[in-house]
């Protein structure tokens, strides 16, 4: 380090190379100091080791402290066992660095002692990265186009910082999984202030060690959480050939229903061939009440389920079978279609309807207090309507008896799809999804790059009342939406850190987010959740006391995921679930 004896010393910036250690800064209170950790080498900004007066590389022993994790409100964050989450944090170290002249010779004082300067070596992670982002108008945030109509871009260099929790209101969070890919599929509130969650697991270790038994994977797991977030009970749905689950709902008596599809032969029905769609009803203690399958010799499956005020359940999915349970739908052996099936409280089929043809899908459903059914999805076959582009989103409304009242097309020349729907209480609905289009139905919403998350309100007659996007420059999507006491709440995931996501930023990969909005579609709050890798929220519910519970999957082990029981290895996901006030 070069300098001059007269004290005009040139001190260069130093940094700490952490080797395999990872620093995670927390918005938290300090706990007990846990002592020394790994020994690391002090380097300059070029990565060259700094030497002492003897020419030896200088090292620092990292010290750590245990901290309790808190949220943005200073509240402690708890896990599913009722314990406060904790994490180990590396402490910045003070180092005495020799002062050298321009020839690299150590500078000494009048007594011949080597002069030193004290520096703080902060733990850091990451490094410079380069990305191209669109140039935007500073007045309205819209992308600026060149003379050919293409977005102008600029090069941005940024540094990846440690993911830091504490910027959201989550005061409870949990993970679930093992070494396979595991994720939370859905969640639903219960009358006692708690909630249930549906897991899809491909693991037999970790959280699944005591649950998997001899069951074939994938294995669904039902978990009942109490109001305080501790686990009341958990139940694996065992089968001989595995089962894929896609949705969960709770009726007014706290009975639980799940849907999905399976090839298994020991779930209480005879497999009709390939995948069969399935619905299973449980009581509030997790005891199975009944199981119903739907399908024939081809592939059939259910994608979403909603409780009806009469105690029954509306389910949407698809069918490729011309025989079996859905033979009355009149499908040909060459064609598939989306399906809506209504079950009674006892598991009998009240009615079934086929919608569209091959290439069409229904992926979301809700039922209002009058029993009307709203189903949403993506359509491209031309059987229901002619698409504007590759695929258009669609919503259909049915009466409690299964009569189709109306449908509405929404799309442009690219890909657009609705993923979830919430009845709005006025005979209409609000829908969540994503879009890449800029024309036709979306000519009011200027796409900001990749997929934009979208929200659309339809009135009781099927007329669009309003729409809005929620987006940055990269991919953004809504995955679920529910009604709240004063509007709606929605969840999804995003790779963006600007425009609508600028308040929460991005910690790396995709982050989960939670938004609330009023009945007019105005966003009233935005919260991010995740770590430095991919994190996605797939579903949400609103508890009896107004908290939002969101669930999905994560590849992160830092940020908001620190202190969690199950940690991802960075290659396979574990399920994540969190509660927000």
N, C-alpha and C positions, 0 to 999 in steps of 0.2 A: 504494500500500500504506500503510494508515494506521498511525500510531504516535504516541508522545509523546517530546519531547526528553529527558525524564528517564530514558529507557531502557525504560519500560513500553510496549514497541512491540507492536502487534498485527500479527503476520505471518500472512498467509493462505497456504493450500496452493497450490503452483504445480504445473503439469503441462506436459509437453512434447507439442506437436502434431507428429506425425511426417510429415504429408502423405502422400506415396506410399511412404515408407520403412516397413519392417516390422521390428520388433525380435524376434529369436528368442533366448531365453536357453537356454544349453546347460549340461548337467552335463558339463563337459569341461575339459581343460587349455588354458591360453592359448598362442597361437602368436605369430607375428610381427604387430606392429602395422602396419596398412595405411594409417594416416594419416586425413586429414579426408575427410568425405563430404558429404552434403547439408546446406545451411544451412536451419534451421527457426526459427520464431518461438516465443518463450517466452510462454505465456499463463497466466492465472489459472484458478480452477476453473470460471469462467463462460465460458471461451474468449476472454476479452478480452486482447489483447496487453499485456504488461508494458512500460512505457516507462522510459527512463533519465532522468537529470536534465535532459536537453535535450528531452524529450518524444518521443524517437525510440523506435520499437519495438525491444525487445531481441531479438537472435538468437543462435543457438548453431550452430557447425559440428560436426556429428556426427562423432565419431571411431569407428573400427572396429578390431577385432582378428580375426585368423584363428584359429580354434580347431579342435582335433581332437575329433571326437565320441567320447564314451565311454558305456558302459552303466552300469547300477546297480552293477556290480562293479568299476568303474574300468577295465574293459578297452576297448581301442580297437575301434571298429566299422569293419569293412572292407567294400569293395564287390566286385563281380564281377571286377574287374581286379586284386584283391589290394592295392589302395591304401586307406589310412586315409581315412575320410570327414572332410571339413572343411566349415566354414561360417564366414561372416562375422557377427560380433556387434557391435552398437552398444554403445558404452561410455557409462555415465552421465556427465554433464558437471557441473562445479562452476561456478555462475554467481553473480556479485556483483549483488544486486538493491538499488536505492536504497530507503532507509527514508523513508516519508512520514508526515506528520501526518494528523489526521482530515479536513483540507481537501485532502489530496492534494499538499501542498507538501513538497518534499524537505527532510529534516532535515539540518542541518550541524553540525559540531563547532566548537570555539572558534576554529579556524583558518579557518573558512569552507568546509571540505571536506565534501562530501556524504557522509553516513553510509551505509554499505552493510551488508547481511547476506549471508553466503555460503549458498547452498542447493544441494542436489544435485538436478538435473533428470533423473529416470530415464526412459529410453525405455519407453513403454507402448503397448499396442494395445487395441483393442476399446472397449467402453463399457457403460453399464448396460443390462440387458435384463430383461424381466419375464416370468415364467412361472407357471403354476398347477400345483402339485404336491399329491398326496393327503396328508392328515394321517394320520400313523401312530401306533400305540400304542408308546410308548417301551420297553415291556417285551418285546414280541414282534415289533415291526416291521410288524404287520398293519395294513391300511388301516381307519380308523374310518369307520363308516357313519352316515348321519343316520336320522331316523325313517322315511324312505321307502326305506331300503336303498341309497341312493346314496352313493358315496364323498365324504367331506368334503374340501375342498381349501383351500389357503391360497396367497396371493400371495407369491412369492419374487423379490427383485431381486438380480441377480448381475452381476458384471463378467467379461467374457471376457479371460482372461490369455493371454499368448503360449504356444503349445504348446511344451513342453520335453521333449526326450528324456532318457533316462538312468534311467528308473524300471522298466526291464525288463532281462532278461538277454541280449537280442539282441546278438550281436557280429558280425553280418554281415547285410547287407541290400542289395537291388538293386531297380531298377525297369526297366521295358521298355515302350516305346511311342513314339507320335508324336502327331499332331494329331487322329487318329481315336480312337474308344473302343477301348481295349485292356485286356485283363485276363488274369491267370493262371487257368486252368481247374482244373488239378490238378498234383500232384507225387507222386513215388514214389521210395523209397530204392533204391539199388543196392548190390551186394555189396562194392564197393570203398570204401565209406564216403561216397560222393557221393550224388547224387540227380539225377533228371530232372524237368523241368517242362514243362507243356503250355500254350502261349500261344494266345490268340485275338486276332488283330490286325485292325483296320479301317484301319490306317495304311499309307502307303507312304513316309513320311519318318521322321526320327528313328532309332530303333533298327531300323526296317524298311528303311532306305535301300538297304542292300546285299543284302536278302533278298527283297523283294517282286517285283522283276522285272516281267514283264507279267501276273502272276497277277491274277485277279479277287479282290476282297475279298468276304467276310472270309477271311483267310489264317491257318491254323494254323501254329505254330512249335514245334518240339521243341528244348529246350535241355538239354544234359548239363553238370552242374556237378561239378567235382572235389570231393574231401573238404574242401579249403581254401576252397571257394566260388568259385574261378575257373572260367571257362567252358572246357570241353573241346571242345565242338562245338555248333553250332546248325544247324537244318535247317528251311526253310520247306516246307510241303506245298502246292505250287502246283496250281491247277486253273483251268478256263475259266469256272466260274460260282460259285466260292467254296465254302467248306465250314465248317460250324459243328461245333466239337469240344466234347465234354461230359465226357470222362473219360479217365484214363490209368492203366495198371498195369504192373508189372514182374514177370516170372516168375522162377523160381529160377535160370535161366541168364542173367538180366539182359536177356532179350528184352523189348522194349517194345511194348505194344499200346495203341492209342487208338481211341476210338469217337466217333460223332457222326452227322451227316446232311448231305446235299448234293444239289444239282440238277446237279452237274457231269457232263460226258460224257467226260472224258479221264483218269479215275482208274483205268482198267483194267477197267471193267465198263460195261455198257449201262444208262443211266438208264431205269428202268421207268415213270417218270411222276411229276411233282411231286418232293417230297423222298424220297430213299431213305436208309435207315439204312446205316451203313458201319462196318466194323472194319478197321484196318490194323495189321499186325505188322512191327516193325523189330528188327534185331539191336542189340547194345550199341554199335555204331558209327554207328547211324542209317541203316543200309541197309535198304530196304524188302524184306520177305520175302514177304508176300502181302497182298492186299486182298479183302475179301468184302463184298458188298452184301446188303441184306435189304429187300424191299418189292415193291410192285406199282404200280398206276396211281394210287393215292391217296397220302396223306402217311404216311410212316413215319420213325422216328428212334430212335436209341439214346441213353440218358441216363447210363449208368454201366457200368463194366466192372471185373472182378476176375479175377486169375490163379487158376488151379486147380492143385492139387498134381500133376496128371497132365500138366501142360504146356499145357493148354487154357485157355479163357477163358469166363467166364459174363458175359452182357450183358443188361441190362434196358432197356426203352424202351416204344414204343407202335407200333401198326400200324392203319391205316385201310383197308388193301387186302384185297379178297376174292380177288385173283389174285396172280400172281407168286410170289416165294420163300415167302411165308407162306400160300399157298392152303390147305394142309392144316389150318390153324388153324380154318377154317370160319367166318370172319367174313363178315357180310353187307355189302353195299355201303353200307348206312345206318349201320352201327355200327363203332366202333373198340374197341380193347382194349389193355390193357397186355400186354407180351410178355416172356418169358424165353427166351433162346437160348443154348445151350451149344455152343461151337466147340472142335474138337480142336486140338492143337498145329500141325497142317497146314492148318487153316482150313476143315475140313469141318464141317457141322452135325451135332452128336451128337444133339441133341433140341431141340424148341421147345415152349413152352407159352403159351397165351393166358390172361389173368387179367382177370376183370371185364368191363366194357363201357365205353361212351362216358362220359367224365368221370372215369375212373379212371387213375391214373398210377403207375408204378414209377420211382423216382428214385435208389435206392441199392442196392448189392449187395456181398456179401462171400462168401468161400468158406473153410471151415475146413480143418484139416489132413487130415480124412477125406474131403474132397470134397463135403460137404454145402453147399448154397447157401442164403443168407439174402437175401431181397429185401424192400425196404420202399418205401412210398409213401403216397399219399392216395387214398381211395375215396369216391365219392358216388353211384354209379349204382344201387346196390341189388342188383347182380348177384351180388356175393360175400357181402354182408351188408347189413342195413338200418342206415344211418347214424343216430347219435344227433342229429346236427345237419347243418350245411351240408356238412361233409366230415370224415371220420374217418381217422386214421392206421391203417396195417396193416403187419404183418410176416408173411411166408410162409417156411416152411422146406421145401426140396426135397432129395431124396436125390441122390447122384452120378449116378443114372440118370434124374433128372428127375421122380421121383414126388413128389407133394406130400404131405408128412408132417403138417403142421399150418399153420394160420394163426391170428393173434390180432388182434382189433380193439382200438383204443385211441382214445378220443375223448370229446367232450361235445357240448353244444348249439351250439357255435360252430365255428370252423375249427381243425383240428388236422392236422398232417402230419409224417411221418417223412422225413428227408432223407438220412440215411446210417446205415450199420450196420457193426458190427465183431463178428466171431465171438469168443466169450469163452473158448474153449478147453475148456469143460465141456459142449459140446453145445448151448449157448444162445448168446445174443448180447446186446449192448448197443447201443441205438439212440439217435440224436441227432435233434432236430427242434425244433418250436416249436408253441405252442398259445395259444388265446384263451379256452378253456373253463374252467369251474369246477365242473362236475358230471360225473356218470357215472364214467368212468375217472379223471377228474381231481379227484374230490371231496376227495382228500387234499391237493391242491396249490391253494392259494388264489392265483388270478391277481392279479398286482400292477399291471396296467395295460398296455394294448397286447398284443403278443405276448410270451409268456415262452419262453425257451429251456428245453427239457426233455430229460432223459435217462431211458431206461427199460430195465430188464434183464428178459429172458425166459429161463427155464430150458430145459433140453433137451426138455421136454414142451410148451412153449408157454405155460406159466403165468408170469404176471408176478411177478418176485421183488422188485423195488423200482422206484420212480420218484422223481424229484426235479426241481424246477425251478431255474433259474439266471436271476435276473431283477432288474430294478429297476422303476421306475414307467413306463418308456417301452418301445419295441419292442426285444426281444432275441431272438436266434435262434442255434441251433447249425446249422452247415452240413456238418461232417464229423467223423468220429471214427475212431480207430485204436487197436489194442491196443498196450500197451507191456510192458516186462519185469515191471512190478509193478502194472499196472492199465490205464488208458486215458488217451488225450489227445484233446481235442476243440477245435475252433475255431469261431468264428462272428463276429457283430458285434452291437453294442449302441448304443443312444442314451441309455442310463441312466448315472447316476453315483452311485447309492445302492444300498442293500441289498447284494446279492452283488457289485455293481460298485463299491462304495465304496472298496475298496482301490486301485483303478486310476483311478477317476474317469472323466471324459469330457472330451475336448479340443475338442469341437465336431462337429456332425453325428453320424455313426455312427463308432465306433472298432472295429477288429478286436481280438479277444481270444483268448488261448490258456489253456486250463485243463487240469490233470491231475487224475485221480481214482483212488481205489483200487477194488478189485473190489466193494466194498460201495456204491459210489456217492458216497462222501465226497470233496468237492473238496479237493485237497491243495495246489494252487497256482493263482493267477490272475495273468495278465499282460496288459496292454493294449498296443496298438500303433496309431499313426496320427498325424494332425495335426489342424488346426482345421476340416477339411472331412470329407466322407464317406470312410471307409476300411472295407473289408470283407475278411475272410479267408473263402475259399471251400473250401480243401482243405488237408490236411496229410499229412506222413509222418514217421516216426521213423527216423533214420539208424542205421547199424551201431554207432556209438558212443553212441547214446542221445539225440542232439540232436533237437529238434523243428523241422521246416521247415514254415512256413505260407505260403500264397500267396493272392492275390486281386487286388483293384483299389483304386485310391486317386484322390481328387480333391485331395489335399493336397500341398503342396510344403514344409511346415514340420514341426516336431516330429520324429518318427522318420524322416521322409522327407528331411530336409536332407542336402545333399551327394550326392544320388542323380543318376545319369546322365540319366535321363529324368524330366521334371517335368510334372505336369498343368497345364493352363491354367485349371483351376477349372471347366471346362465338360465336358471329355471326360476319361475316366479313363485312367490308365496302369496297367500291371500292377505289383504289388508282391509281393516275396517276402523272407522274413526267416528267420533261424535262431536258435533259442533254446536255451540250455543248461539 
